[in-house]
Structure formats: structure tokens, C-alpha cells
């Protein structure tokens, strides 16, 4: 059996990280997740079957087992606490409708908690426990001590190879070469994804492998081998730099710092016998290589260099900066979860489910409004665990992590050979680096392939400790039953993974048909995906397809299935409400539009849809309409329809002065909005306010246009200035005023108002053309060229702009 475990582990280490498909599933790395989970489960099924057959099992214990088991047990417990405790929810009526819905008949909130938590349960068992114990338990008990050392050495070499392949591929991608797939894979602004589907996952993976290569580099005696390791280290470093993942740069800095710290400590104790002194010139060579690489790394197709990626952080204090402000919003939401459930958290695996319900309040701050997201993770390792498993769970996780690192340091300081010493130090450094990487915004510890290596490496620290005693226990009838039950559970997990994978394949196939407009062709694949696995995206897409072919009852059923998979998506409630509206069930429609807006308070479509329901029943829902459109006007102050509808709701409430203000806003936004003008006049009369200058706009505009025809420019200037004063948001008023001043020789004033026209109407060709002429009049060559180039961008055949541009050149 030893050969089976040997080659199965080799297969596990080699193939999941480097095999992926770009057109099979939605995420190219989904096959990697499937393959890795199935291989790990098969390895352990064989081990347990072999133990039952032999009637005995070998166990090796370590000083960190208790911490790991306490952490994982408590994490799973928090999921059960969430599943069986009362959860707050805004519109309970929607849940009740789901319970009564034929073919669904479930509380979708708790179904979501089960669905999301169950996936995390599998992750905990397979990606954390079984991955860790392959290295910490399985390898030590399968191999004899001498063979074990050779096998661990082979494992490290295989990891070198996998990292080399991923690095080489990443560098090719960064340079614009794609040797495998028919099109370039660069969905991250020029940042390479290699075989991982995401640059942040690859960078984390390499951060954990870099110290192992560094350990090999320092332990080699041959200069030729050292040079080979140096080239490999440089390739790893180039790949990490190419990803432009700053959190991984921090992780790599941590790796190097940890290793240098302990090597320097050895130097202080051993002086000339230390690795530090022996390898001094090679360490300097490496520092020079990586330092120069970082400083002179070529600009990516996305426009960044390593230095610019660092210096752009200064923009945080000056402007809205996505990478930081979006994370601050996510961290704020995670902290909200901690405050609500400080002991148990929201439940293991439930961050993605609950996040949208916490994000909404941040969107009232305009700084964060453009960064609304459906966050899968907290983007901070501390908040990731704290928000889901509470203070107790976080303490247990940190206890385990500190215990593993301490264990590794003690093993490093024990009397073992130099090569093993350096590997242990590399594993301690890699673990520390991965943790820091995920403290600074990465989420790779929560995704299968990098997470596997994270836990496997920590298991290696324990597995390399040869001082532990291997104990043999008899497997009697009772334990045979327990092992058989565990085997059944593992087989169930494998079956589930085949379902997940088949569901992803069918969903993606159906999705592609749907996007091509072939709804009828899409439905069979999406129905198969439903049979394989009830997943939120596939259920939602199936609901959309049913709605598009007019099968409203099936659409409702599918949308509820989507809610049962994950009820944190406002789009599901919106589409469900739309179908109910088409069926004439306005009560259910209102409930779902309301829930949609609660999850996503910046959904313009939801304000319109719910607003139409209120307006059609204004006598019944007048107060609701006012509250809704007041909220809509906060988020969309430039939407004239919201202001007009708000004015109408105020009018029905006899709040005429408020109605005047609302209608006036609508007219300011669009001076040609005749309905709003009419409503404003009526509201003025009812409010006893007989005059508003804004209503003179049309009359003054007509007078100005008559004087333009008559070329009476002083009068045009006077009238258009009045228009600008009355209506500063009218690009036409600014344009007439600019033309008048240009003709009368007031060039600077004309330029200012042409610029204002462009601010209000970006692609206004006459404004750009006249602006160029004004700049020429002022002898501002650069300004004129910029304006004429813009004209030709908008109208490549514009002869006047071309002639003026040629003259300027």
C-alpha cells in the first residue's frame, strides 16, 4: 500500500495546482478544487479501509492536535448555533410565502445557512483537517523513518517543480504570451493568473514555496546547484512581483524577515560556523537580484510598476481609492457582525451570506457608494474568523497558529541536520508569510488550492518531528463501525463533489446559451444543474430563463431555490417581485422590492419599480411613496423622475411647499421637462407662491435665440447670463453665454463657459470646436490642440478641426 500513498500524494501535489480549464466552468480553478477534494478523500478512505482490514491503526500525536481539534470543532459548532438560533430578518412574509410554495416548502433563510455552512463543513474536514493530517499523521505512519526522510525530500522537490511551472507560465502571461489557450487570459488588468485563475491565489502559493526554495539554496554546497536555485528563486520572485499583489509582497517580506532573524540569531551564537557567514556572498547575490528586479520591473499592460503600486496608496487621503476604501467598507461590515455576535460570530462559512445585510449602511457614505460588492470574504484574516466564529473561535485559531509556529521554532532549534533545520525554518516562515498576506487583504487561506498548501505545510512541521512516538491501536468491532461510518461520510462528500462539479459544468453551459439569446437551449442545462446541485447562480439563471419564456410559476419556484441556496442577493428579490407584479400580486411584489432595497439601497431599478407600485395606489401608500422617493433622491440626486415623483407624492399629501422644491429640482435637472414645469406651476399656485424665475427659462431662451439670429450679441450676452443665473445646470445657457462673450472678445470668460458646457455635456462637439477656436484666439496652442483632437475623436471627418489642427502642427 505504501506505493499507493506515495503516488497518490505526488499526484495530489502536482496536478490540482497546475491543471485548469477556461471554458468548462465559470471559474477556471473549479476543476482544481474538485480534483483536490476527491483525491484527499480517496487517500483517507483507503487508509481507513486498510486499518479495518488489518484490525489496527497507527497514530502519531503532536503538541498541537488539541488546539487544532478545538478550533475546528468550535468553528463547526458556530454553524449549528446559527442554524438553530433565531435570525433577524426584515420581511418575514417572503419567508412565509416560501414555506407555502408548492415544491419548495422551506424557510429559505435557514436553508441558506445550511447550504453555505455545509460547504464550509466540507472545507473544514477536507481542506483543513485531512490536508493537515496527510503531512502530520499519514506520512509518518506509512513510511519508515529512513524512507520518510526521502519522501519528505521528494515532496519538497515536487513543490519546487509545481512552483517553477506556475512561475514560468505567469511570466509568459505578463509578457503577453499565452502558449496554452487560444486567447490571452488577463482578466485582472495585466496581472498574470498562471494556472490558478486568480493572481492573488498564485502569489500566496508562491509566498509559501519561496522559503522552501531559499532553504534549498542555502543548504547546497555545489556552486552549480546554487546557481540553479538562484535562478529558480528569481523566477518565483518575478512571478510574485508580476501579480502586483501588495499583500503578498508583505507576506514575502515577512518570510524573508523570519528566516533572516533566526539565521542572524545563529550567527550571534555560532559566529564563523553559521550559515550566515558561510553563505554571505550568495545571500548578497540574492538580495541584489531581487532588489534590482523590484526596482526595474517593466510596466504591466495594466499600466503599473511595483513602485507605482506602492506609491499610489498615497491617493487614499486625497480621493476615493478602490483597493483601500472597498476593503474598509468590508472590514466595517465584518466588525458589525462581531458586535452583533461577539461570542459565536455569525456562523462558520456564513460571511458571504450575511455580508450584504451589513453593507447597506456604508452606502449612505458617498465615498463607498461606488464600491458596493458581494464580498465572499472579509479580506483580513483576523476579521474573517472573528466575524464568523466569534471571539472564542478567533482565540482558538490564533492559539493553534501560535502553537504551530512555536512548535516549528523548537524543532528548528533542536539537534537536527542542517537541511532539515532549514526546511522547518522555511515552513515557519511560509506559514507566517501566508498569515500576513491574508492580514493585509488577501483571502487565499479561504480558497482551496492555496489553503491546502497552507494547512499541508503546517502539517509538515509536525510530520518532520521524528521524536514523536508512533502508537498502534487495535480496531475492534466498535471502532470498525466508527471507521465504516466515517468512510460513508467521505464517500458522501465525494458524491457531493461530483454533484457540485457537474452542476457547475451544466450551469456554465446553460449560461452561455442564455447569453447568446437561446433561452430554450439554456433551460435543459440549467435544469440539470438544479438536479446536480442547488447553487445560487444556476438557480437564479434558471429562474430568469423561465421568466423570459413566460413560465411565471416555475420562475418563482426557481427564484426561491436561489434564495434557499443564498438569500443575500438583491437581484433575486427584484426579479421575484417583477414576476409577482406581472401576475398582479402587488403585495408580494412590494415585499420583495422592499427586501431588495434593504439589501441594496442603491438599486435605481428597485426604487422605480416599488415607486410605480406606490404611485398606482397613492391614496393607500402616500407616506411610503414619500419615504421611498426621499431616499431615492439621496442616492440619485441627478434623477429628474425621482424628484418629479416626490413632488407628486408631496402634492397628494398637501405639502405644497415641499412639492415646489421637488418639482423645481426636476426642472433644474432638465429645463425641457414639460411635465415637471406644469406640476411646478400648479404647486406654486396651491402653495400661494405666484412666481418662480425658473419658469421664465423658456421665454428668455426664445428671446436669446431670436437675438442670435439677429446677431445682436450684447443682448444675447445679457439674456444668456440671466439664463445661467436662473439655470446653472443648463448646458445650452452656458453655450449661448460663451458664444456671446467669444464674439464680443471676452475670450477668458468664453473659455470658462465652454468648459462648463463640457462638464455638463462631455461629448458636446460644438462646445469642443468653439473651445479650440477660443484657445487659438488666445494663442494657447496646447489647449487648442487638445480641443480639436477631441473634435476629431467625436467626428473624424470634421474638416474645420482637421485644418486648424494641421495649422497648429
C-alpha positions in Angstrom: 0.0 0.0 0.0 3.0 2.3 0.5 3.3 2.8 -3.2 -0.3 3.8 -3.5 0.0 6.6 -0.8 3.3 7.7 -2.3 2.0 8.2 -5.8 -1.4 9.5 -4.6 0.3 12.2 -2.6 2.6 13.0 -5.6 -0.5 13.3 -7.8 -2.2 15.5 -5.1 0.8 17.9 -5.0 1.4 18.1 -8.8 -1.9 18.1 -10.7 -4.5 20.2 -8.8 -2.4 23.4 -8.8 -1.5 23.2 -12.5 -4.5 21.8 -14.4 -7.4 24.1 -15.2 -10.0 24.6 -18.0 -11.1 28.0 -19.3 -14.4 27.0 -20.9 -15.6 24.2 -18.7 -16.8 26.0 -15.6 -17.5 29.6 -14.6 -14.2 29.7 -12.6 -11.2 28.1 -14.3 -9.9 26.8 -10.9 -13.1 24.9 -10.1 -11.7 21.7 -11.5 -8.7 22.1 -9.3 -11.0 22.3 -6.2 -12.9 19.2 -7.3 -9.8 17.2 -8.1 -8.0 18.1 -4.9 -11.0 17.3 -2.6 -11.7 13.9 -4.3 -8.0 12.8 -4.1 -7.7 13.7 -0.4 -10.9 11.9 0.4 -9.8 8.8 -1.6 -6.5 8.7 0.2 -8.2 8.7 3.6 -10.8 6.2 2.6 -8.1 3.8 1.6 -6.2 4.4 4.8 -9.3 3.7 6.9 -10.3 0.6 4.9 -6.7 -0.7 5.3 -6.9 -0.1 9.0 -10.2 -2.0 9.2 -8.7 -4.8 7.2 -5.6 -5.1 9.4 -7.6 -4.6 12.6 -5.2 -1.9 13.8 -4.3 1.7 13.1 -1.1 3.6 13.7 -1.4 7.1 15.3 1.2 9.7 15.9 0.3 12.6 18.2 1.7 16.1 18.3 1.6 19.0 20.8 -0.8 21.0 18.5 -3.5 18.4 17.9 -5.7 19.6 20.8 -5.6 23.2 19.6 -6.5 22.2 16.0 -9.4 20.0 17.0 -10.7 22.6 19.5 -10.6 25.3 16.8 -12.3 23.2 14.1 -14.9 21.8 16.5 -15.9 25.2 17.8 -16.0 26.6 14.2 -18.5 23.9 13.2 -20.4 24.4 16.4 -21.0 28.1 15.5 -22.6 26.9 12.2 -25.0 24.8 14.3 -25.7 27.7 16.6 -26.6 29.9 13.6 -28.7 27.1 12.2 -30.8 26.6 15.3 -31.0 30.2 16.7 -33.4 32.9 15.8 -32.1 35.1 13.0 -33.4 38.7 12.4 -34.9 39.3 9.0 -36.7 42.4 7.6 -39.6 41.0 5.6 -40.7 37.7 7.2 -43.7 37.5 4.8 -41.4 36.4 2.0 -40.1 33.5 4.1 -43.7 32.5 4.9 -44.6 32.6 1.2 -41.7 30.2 0.5 -42.8 27.8 3.2 -46.2 27.7 1.5 -44.9 27.5 -2.1 -45.6 24.1 -3.6 -42.4 22.2 -4.5 -40.2 24.4 -2.3 -41.9 24.4 1.2 -38.8 25.6 3.1 -37.6 28.5 5.2 -35.1 29.9 2.7 -33.1 31.8 5.3 -32.2 28.7 7.3 -31.9 26.8 4.0 -29.2 29.4 3.0 -27.5 29.0 6.4 -27.4 25.2 5.9 -26.3 25.5 2.2 -23.4 27.9 2.9 -22.4 26.3 6.2 -22.4 22.8 4.7 -19.8 23.9 2.0 -17.7 25.2 4.8 -18.1 22.0 6.7 -16.6 20.1 3.8 -13.8 22.7 3.5 -13.1 22.2 7.2 -12.9 18.4 7.0 -11.0 18.1 3.8 -9.0 21.4 3.2 -8.1 21.8 6.9 -8.1 18.6 8.9 -7.4 15.9 6.3 -4.9 18.1 4.4 -3.1 18.9 7.7 -3.0 15.3 8.8 -1.7 13.9 5.5 1.6 15.5 6.4 1.3 15.4 10.2 0.0 11.8 10.6 -0.4 9.8 7.4 3.1 10.2 6.0 4.8 9.5 9.4 2.9 6.3 10.0 3.0 5.0 6.4 6.8 5.4 5.9 9.6 4.0 8.0 11.9 6.7 9.4 14.6 6.5 6.7 12.1 6.3 3.9 10.1 9.1 5.5 13.1 11.5 5.2 13.5 10.6 1.5 9.8 11.0 0.9 9.6 14.4 2.6 12.6 15.4 0.5 10.7 14.3 -2.7 7.7 16.2 -1.5 9.7 19.4 -1.3 11.2 18.8 -4.7 7.8 18.3 -6.2 6.6 21.6 -4.7 9.7 23.2 -6.3 8.6 21.9 -9.6 5.0 23.0 -9.3 6.1 26.5 -8.3 8.5 26.6 -11.2 5.8 25.7 -13.7 3.3 28.2 -12.3 6.0 30.9 -12.2 7.2 30.4 -15.7 3.7 30.4 -17.0 2.9 33.6 -15.1 5.9 35.4 -16.5 4.9 34.4 -20.1 1.4 35.8 -19.4 2.8 39.0 -18.0 4.9 39.4 -21.2 1.7 38.9 -23.3 2.4 35.3 -24.4 -0.2 32.6 -23.9 1.3 29.2 -25.0 -1.7 27.0 -24.0 -5.1 28.6 -24.5 -6.3 30.2 -27.8 -6.8 33.6 -26.2 -4.9 35.6 -23.6 -6.1 35.1 -20.0 -5.7 38.5 -18.4 -8.9 39.4 -16.7 -7.0 41.3 -13.9 -5.6 44.3 -15.8 -2.4 42.7 -17.0 -1.8 40.7 -13.8 -1.0 37.1 -14.6 -3.2 34.3 -13.2 -1.0 31.4 -14.3 -2.7 28.1 -13.6 -4.6 29.5 -10.6 -7.3 31.6 -12.2 -6.5 34.5 -9.8 -3.2 36.4 -9.4 -3.8 36.7 -5.6 -4.0 32.9 -5.2 -0.9 32.3 -7.2 1.1 34.9 -5.3 0.1 33.4 -2.0 1.1 29.9 -3.2 4.5 31.1 -4.2 5.0 33.1 -1.0 4.7 29.7 0.8 7.1 28.0 -1.6 9.7 30.7 -1.8 11.2 29.9 1.6 11.5 26.2 0.7 13.5 27.2 -2.4 15.5 29.6 -0.3 16.2 26.8 2.2 17.5 24.6 -0.6 19.6 27.5 -2.0 21.3 28.0 1.4 21.9 24.3 2.0 23.6 23.4 -1.3 27.3 23.0 -1.4 27.8 22.9 -5.2 28.0 26.3 -6.9 26.3 25.0 -10.0 23.3 23.8 -7.9 23.3 27.1 -6.0 23.1 29.0 -9.3 20.2 26.8 -10.4 18.4 27.6 -7.1 19.2 31.3 -7.5 17.6 31.3 -11.0 14.5 29.5 -9.6 14.3 32.0 -6.7 14.5 34.8 -9.2 11.7 33.3 -11.2 9.5 32.9 -8.2 10.2 36.4 -7.2 9.4 37.8 -10.7 6.1 36.0 -10.6 5.2 37.3 -7.2 6.1 40.8 -8.4 4.2 40.4 -11.6 0.9 39.7 -9.8 1.1 43.2 -8.3 -0.4 41.7 -5.1 0.9 44.0 -2.4 -0.4 41.9 0.4 1.7 39.0 -0.9 4.7 41.4 -1.1 4.2 42.0 2.6 3.9 38.2 3.1 7.2 37.6 1.2 8.9 40.4 3.3 7.7 38.5 6.4 9.1 35.2 5.1 12.5 36.7 4.4 12.5 38.6 7.7 11.6 35.5 9.8 14.3 33.4 8.1 17.0 36.1 8.4 16.1 36.7 12.0 16.8 33.1 13.0 19.8 32.8 10.8 21.2 36.0 12.4 20.5 34.6 15.8 22.5 31.5 14.8 25.3 33.8 13.6 25.4 35.6 17.0 25.8 32.2 18.7 28.0 30.4 16.2 29.9 33.2 14.5 32.0 31.8 11.7 30.3 28.4 11.8 26.9 29.9 11.0 25.1 29.6 7.7 25.0 33.4 7.6 28.8 33.7 7.3 29.2 30.6 5.1 26.6 31.8 2.5 27.3 35.5 2.8 28.2 36.1 -0.8 25.2 34.1 -2.1 22.8 35.9 0.2 24.2 39.2 -1.1 23.8 38.0 -4.7 20.1 37.1 -4.0 19.4 40.4 -2.4 20.9 42.2 -5.3 18.9 40.1 -7.8 15.6 40.6 -6.2 16.2 44.3 -5.3 17.1 45.2 -8.9 14.1 43.1 -10.2 11.7 45.0 -8.0 13.1 48.4 -8.9 13.3 47.9 -12.6 10.4 45.5 -13.3 8.7 46.5 -16.6 5.3 48.2 -16.6 2.4 45.8 -17.0 -0.3 46.0 -19.7 -2.5 47.4 -16.9 -0.1 50.3 -16.5 1.5 49.5 -13.2 5.1 49.0 -11.9 5.9 47.7 -8.4 6.9 51.2 -7.3 3.8 52.8 -8.7 1.6 50.1 -7.0 3.2 51.2 -3.7 3.1 55.0 -4.2 -0.5 55.0 -5.4 -1.5 54.2 -1.9 -1.0 57.9 -1.0 -4.2 58.6 -3.0 -6.2 57.2 0.0 -6.1 60.6 1.7 -6.9 62.6 -1.5 -9.6 60.6 -3.3 -11.8 57.6 -3.4 -9.3 54.7 -3.8 -11.0 51.3 -4.5 -8.4 48.8 -3.2 -8.5 50.6 0.2 -11.9 52.0 0.6 -13.7 48.9 -0.6 -11.8 46.9 2.0 -12.6 49.5 4.7 -16.3 49.0 3.8 -15.9 45.2 4.0 -14.0 45.5 7.3 -16.7 47.8 8.7 -19.3 45.2 7.8 -17.3 42.4 9.4 -16.9 44.5 12.6 -20.7 44.9 12.6 -21.0 41.1 12.6 -18.5 40.9 15.5 -20.5 43.4 17.5 -23.8 41.6 16.9 -22.4 38.2 17.8 -19.2 38.6 19.8 -19.1 35.1 21.3 -20.1 32.8 18.4 -20.0 35.1 15.4 -22.4 34.8 12.6 -21.5 31.2 12.0 -18.7 29.3 10.2 -18.9 29.8 6.5 -21.6 32.4 6.6 -19.7 35.6 5.9 -20.8 35.8 2.3 -24.4 35.1 3.2 -24.7 37.9 5.9 -22.4 40.5 4.4 -24.9 42.2 2.1 -27.2 42.8 5.1 -24.4 44.8 6.8 -23.0 46.6 3.8 -26.1 48.8 3.1 -25.4 51.4 5.8 -22.0 52.1 4.4 -23.5 53.0 1.0 -25.0 56.1 2.6 -21.5 57.4 2.6 -20.7 58.7 -0.9 -17.1 57.7 -0.6 -18.0 54.0 -0.5 -21.0 54.0 -2.8 -19.1 53.1 -6.0 -17.5 50.1 -4.3 -20.6 48.1 -3.5 -19.7 44.4 -3.7 -20.9 40.9 -2.8 -17.9 40.0 -0.6 -17.1 36.3 -0.3 -14.6 37.0 2.5 -13.5 39.7 5.0 -10.1 40.5 3.3 -8.5 40.4 6.7 -7.6 37.1 8.4 -8.5 38.3 11.9 -11.9 39.7 10.9 -12.5 36.7 8.7 -12.5 34.4 11.7 -13.8 36.9 14.3 -16.9 37.7 12.3 -17.8 34.1 11.7 -16.7 32.2 14.8 -16.6 35.0 17.3 -14.0 35.9 19.9 -13.8 32.3 21.3 -13.2 30.9 17.8 -10.7 33.5 16.9 -8.8 32.9 20.1 -8.7 29.2 19.4 -7.5 29.8 15.8 -4.7 32.1 17.0 -3.8 29.7 19.8 -3.3 26.9 17.2 -1.4 29.2 14.8 1.0 30.4 17.5 1.4 26.8 18.8 2.4 25.5 15.3 4.9 28.3 14.8 6.3 27.8 18.3 6.5 24.1 17.7 8.4 24.8 14.4 10.8 27.1 16.2 11.6 24.5 18.8 12.1 21.9 16.1 14.4 24.2 14.3 16.4 24.8 17.5 16.6 21.0 18.2 19.7 19.0 17.2 18.7 18.0 13.6 20.7 18.1 10.4 21.1 21.5 8.6 18.9 20.6 5.6 16.0 19.6 7.8 16.6 22.7 10.0 16.3 25.0 7.1 13.2 23.2 5.8 11.5 23.6 9.2 12.5 27.3 9.3 11.1 27.7 5.7 7.8 26.2 6.8 7.6 28.5 9.8 8.4 31.5 7.5 5.9 30.4 4.9 3.2 30.0 7.5 3.9 33.4 8.9 4.1 35.0 5.5 0.7 33.5 4.4 -0.9 34.8 7.6 0.5 38.3 7.0 -0.5 38.1 3.3 -4.1 37.5 4.4 -4.0 40.1 7.2 -3.3 42.8 4.5 -6.2 42.0 2.3 -5.8 38.6 0.6 -8.3 35.8 1.0 -6.2 32.9 -0.2 -6.5 30.9 3.1 -10.2 30.5 2.3 -9.7 29.1 -1.2 -9.0 25.5 -1.9 -5.6 25.2 -3.6 -3.6 27.9 -1.6 -5.4 26.9 1.6 -4.4 23.2 1.0 -0.7 24.2 0.9 -1.2 26.4 4.0 -2.5 23.6 6.1 -0.3 20.9 4.5 2.8 22.9 5.3 1.7 23.3 8.9 1.2 19.5 8.9 4.8 19.1 7.6 6.2 20.9 10.6 4.6 18.3 12.8 5.5 15.5 10.3 9.2 16.3 10.3 9.4 15.8 14.1 11.0 12.3 14.3 10.9 12.4 18.1 7.2 11.7 18.2 6.2 8.1 19.1 4.1 6.2 16.7 1.4 4.2 18.6 -0.6 1.3 17.3 -4.2 0.7 18.4 -6.4 -2.2 17.8 -9.5 -1.6 15.7 -12.2 -3.7 17.3 -15.8 -4.1 16.3 -16.9 -0.7 17.7 -14.2 1.2 16.1 -14.7 -0.7 12.8 -18.2 0.6 12.9 -17.0 4.2 13.6 -14.4 3.9 10.7 -17.1 2.5 8.4 -19.4 5.4 9.3 -16.5 7.9 8.6 -15.9 6.1 5.2 -19.6 6.5 4.3 -19.4 10.2 5.2 -16.3 10.6 3.0 -18.0 8.8 0.1 -21.0 11.1 0.6 -18.6 14.1 0.3 -17.2 12.7 -2.9 -20.7 12.2 -4.3 -21.5 15.7 -3.3 -18.4 17.0 -5.1 -19.3 15.2 -8.2 -22.7 16.9 -7.9 -21.1 20.3 -7.4 -18.8 19.8 -10.4 -21.5 18.5 -12.7 -23.7 21.4 -11.6 -21.0 23.9 -12.4 -20.5 22.4 -15.8 -24.2 22.4 -16.7 -24.7 25.9 -15.2 -21.9 27.3 -17.3 -23.1 25.6 -20.5 -26.7 26.9 -19.9 -25.4 30.3 -19.0 -23.5 30.5 -22.3 -26.7 29.6 -24.2 -28.7 32.1 -22.3 -26.2 34.9 -23.1 -26.4 34.1 -26.8 -30.2 34.5 -26.6 -31.0 30.8 -26.9 -33.2 30.6 -23.8 -34.8 27.3 -24.9 -31.4 25.8 -25.3 -30.3 27.1 -21.9 -33.1 25.6 -19.8 -32.3 21.9 -20.1 -28.7 22.5 -18.9 -29.9 24.7 -16.1 -32.4 22.1 -15.1 -29.7 19.5 -15.0 -27.6 21.9 -12.9 -30.5 22.1 -10.4 -30.7 18.3 -10.2 -26.9 18.1 -9.7 -26.7 20.8 -7.0 -28.9 23.7 -5.9 -26.5 26.6 -6.3 -27.5 30.3 -6.2 -26.2 31.3 -9.6 -27.6 28.4 -11.5 -31.0 28.6 -9.8 -31.2 32.4 -10.4 -30.3 31.9 -14.1 -32.9 29.2 -14.4 -35.5 31.5 -12.9 -34.5 34.2 -15.4 -34.9 31.8 -18.3 -38.3 30.6 -17.1 -39.4 34.2 -16.7 -38.2 35.0 -20.2 -40.3 32.2 -21.8 -43.3 33.3 -19.7 -43.5 30.4 -17.3 -44.0 32.5 -14.2 -44.8 29.8 -11.7 -41.6 27.9 -12.5 -39.7 31.2 -12.4 -41.0 31.9 -8.8 -40.0 28.3 -7.8 -36.5 28.8 -9.2 -36.0 32.1 -7.6 -37.0 30.6 -4.2 -34.5 27.8 -4.8 -31.9 30.5 -5.4 -32.9 32.2 -2.1 -32.6 28.7 -0.5 -29.0 28.5 -1.7 -28.0 32.0 -0.7 -30.5 34.7 0.1 -28.0 37.6 0.2 -28.6 38.7 -3.4 -30.9 41.7 -4.0 -31.3 40.7 -7.7 -33.2 37.5 -6.8 -35.8 39.5 -4.8 -36.0 42.1 -7.5 -36.8 39.6 -10.3 -39.1 37.7 -8.0 -41.0 40.9 -7.3 -41.1 41.6 -11.1 -42.8 38.2 -11.8 -45.3 38.8 -9.0 -46.1 42.2 -10.5 -46.7 40.5 -13.8 -49.1 38.2 -12.0 -50.9 41.1 -10.4 -49.9 40.0 -6.8 -48.8 43.5 -5.7 -48.5 42.6 -2.0 -45.8 40.0 -2.7 -44.2 42.3 -5.2 -43.9 45.1 -2.6 -42.4 42.8 0.0 -39.7 41.6 -2.4 -38.9 45.1 -3.8 -38.6 46.2 -0.2 -36.2 43.4 0.7 -34.2 44.1 -2.4 -33.7 47.7 -1.4 -32.8 46.7 2.1 -30.0 44.5 0.8 -29.0 47.1 -1.9 -30.1 50.6 -1.1 -28.5 52.0 -4.3 -30.6 49.9 -6.8 -32.2 52.5 -9.0 -34.4 49.9 -10.7 -35.8 48.9 -7.4 -36.8 52.5 -6.5 -38.5 52.9 -9.8 -40.3 49.5 -9.6 -41.5 49.9 -6.0 -42.3 53.6 -6.6 -44.6 52.7 -9.5 -46.5 50.3 -7.2 -46.9 53.1 -4.6 -47.9 55.7 -7.2 -50.5 53.4 -8.7 -52.0 53.2 -5.2 -51.0 56.6 -4.0 -54.0 57.1 -1.7 -53.1 54.0 0.2 -49.3 54.3 0.1 -48.7 58.1 0.1 -46.4 58.1 3.1 -44.5 55.1 1.8 -44.1 56.8 -1.6 -42.7 60.0 0.1 -40.2 57.9 2.2 -39.1 55.9 -0.8 -38.5 58.9 -3.1 -36.8 60.9 -0.4 -34.4 58.0 -0.1 -34.0 57.7 -3.8 -33.2 61.4 -4.1 -30.4 61.0 -1.6 -28.7 58.3 -3.8 -29.7 59.7 -7.2 -29.9 63.5 -6.9 -29.5 63.8 -10.6 -32.6 61.8 -11.5 -35.3 64.2 -12.5 -38.0 61.5 -12.4 -37.4 60.8 -8.7 -37.8 64.5 -7.9 -40.9 64.8 -10.0 -42.5 61.7 -8.4 -41.5 63.0 -4.9 -43.2 66.3 -5.8 -46.4 64.4 -6.8 -46.4 62.5 -3.5 -46.0 65.7 -1.6 -48.8 67.3 -3.6 -51.1 64.4 -2.7 -50.2 64.9 0.9 -51.0 68.7 0.5 -47.4 69.6 1.4 -47.2 72.1 -1.4 -44.1 74.0 -0.5 -42.1 70.7 -0.4 -43.7 69.8 -3.7 -42.5 73.1 -5.2 -38.9 72.3 -4.1 -39.1 68.8 -5.5 -40.5 69.9 -8.9 -38.0 72.7 -9.1 -35.2 70.2 -8.7 -36.6 68.2 -11.6 -36.8 71.3 -13.8 -33.3 72.3 -12.9 -32.1 68.9 -14.0 -33.9 69.2 -17.3 -35.3 72.6 -18.4 -37.2 70.8 -21.2 -39.1 68.5 -18.7 -42.5 69.9 -19.5 -44.5 67.8 -17.1 -42.3 68.9 -14.2 -42.8 72.6 -15.3 -46.5 72.1 -15.4 -46.5 70.4 -12.0 -44.3 73.2 -10.6 -46.8 75.9 -11.8 -49.7 74.1 -10.1 -47.7 73.6 -6.9 -46.8 77.2 -6.8 -50.4 78.2 -7.1 -51.5 75.8 -4.4 -48.7 77.0 -2.1 -49.6 80.6 -2.7 -46.2 81.3 -4.4 -47.1 83.1 -7.6 -43.6 83.4 -9.1 -40.5 81.3 -9.7 -37.8 82.6 -12.1 -37.1 79.1 -13.4 -40.4 79.2 -15.2 -39.2 82.2 -17.3 -36.5 80.0 -18.8 -38.4 79.0 -21.9 -39.4 82.6 -22.6 -35.9 84.0 -22.1 -34.4 81.2 -24.1 -36.6 82.1 -27.1 -35.6 85.7 -26.8 -31.9 84.8 -26.7 -32.3 82.6 -29.8 -34.1 85.4 -31.7 -31.2 87.8 -30.9 -28.7 85.1 -32.0 -30.4 85.0 -35.4 -30.3 88.8 -35.5 -26.6 88.8 -34.4 -27.4 91.1 -31.5 -24.6 89.8 -29.4 -24.8 92.3 -26.5 -28.4 91.4 -26.0 -27.6 87.7 -26.3 -24.9 88.2 -23.6 -27.4 89.9 -21.3 -30.1 87.3 -21.8 -27.9 84.2 -21.7 -26.2 85.5 -18.5 -29.7 85.7 -17.0 -30.3 82.1 -18.2 -27.1 80.9 -16.5 -28.1 82.6 -13.2 -31.6 81.1 -13.3 -30.4 77.7 -14.5 -26.7 77.0 -13.8 -27.3 73.3 -14.8 -28.3 74.2 -18.4 -25.5 73.5 -20.9 -27.5 75.5 -23.5 -27.4 78.6 -21.4 -23.7 78.3 -20.8 -23.1 77.7 -24.5 -25.0 80.8 -25.6 -23.3 82.9 -23.0 -19.9 81.5 -24.1 -20.6 82.2 -27.8 -21.7 85.8 -27.0 -18.6 86.5 -25.0 -16.3 84.9 -27.6 -17.9 87.1 -30.3 -17.5 90.2 -28.1 -13.9 89.5 -27.4 -14.2 88.2 -23.8 -12.1 85.1 -24.5 -11.3 84.0 -21.0 -14.9 84.2 -19.9 -15.9 82.3 -23.1 -13.4 79.6 -22.3 -14.7 79.2 -18.8 -18.2 78.7 -20.0 -17.3 76.3 -22.9 -15.6 74.3 -20.2 -18.8 74.4 -18.1 -20.7 73.1 -21.2 -18.3 70.2 -21.5 -18.7 69.4 -17.7 -22.4 69.2 -18.2 -22.3 67.5 -21.7 -19.0 65.7 -22.1 -19.2 65.0 -25.8 -20.7 68.3 -26.9 -19.0 68.7 -30.3 -19.8 72.4 -30.9 -18.5 73.3 -27.5 -15.2 71.5 -28.1 -14.9 73.1 -31.5 -15.6 76.6 -30.2 -13.3 76.0 -27.3 -10.5 75.2 -29.7 -11.1 78.4 -31.6 -11.1 80.4 -28.4 -7.8 78.9 -27.4 -6.4 79.8 -30.8 -7.6 83.3 -30.3 -5.7 83.3 -27.0 -2.6 81.7 -28.7 -2.9 78.7 -26.4 -1.5 76.1 -28.7 -1.7 73.1 -26.3 -5.3 73.9 -25.3 -6.4 74.3 -28.9 -4.8 71.1 -30.0 -6.4 69.2 -27.1 -9.9 70.6 -28.1 -9.5 69.9 -31.9 -8.2 66.4 -31.2 -11.3 65.8 -29.1 -13.5 67.1 -32.0 -11.9 64.6 -34.4 -12.3 61.8 -31.9 -16.1 62.6 -31.9 -16.3 63.4 -35.6 -13.2 62.1 -37.6 -14.4 63.9 -40.8 -14.7 67.4 -39.2 -12.9 69.5 -41.8 -12.6 72.7 -39.7 -10.9 70.9 -36.8 -8.6 69.0 -39.1 -7.5 72.2 -40.9 -6.9 74.1 -37.6 -5.0 71.1 -36.1 -2.8 70.9 -39.2 -2.1 74.6 -38.9 -1.1 74.2 -35.3 1.3 71.4 -36.1 
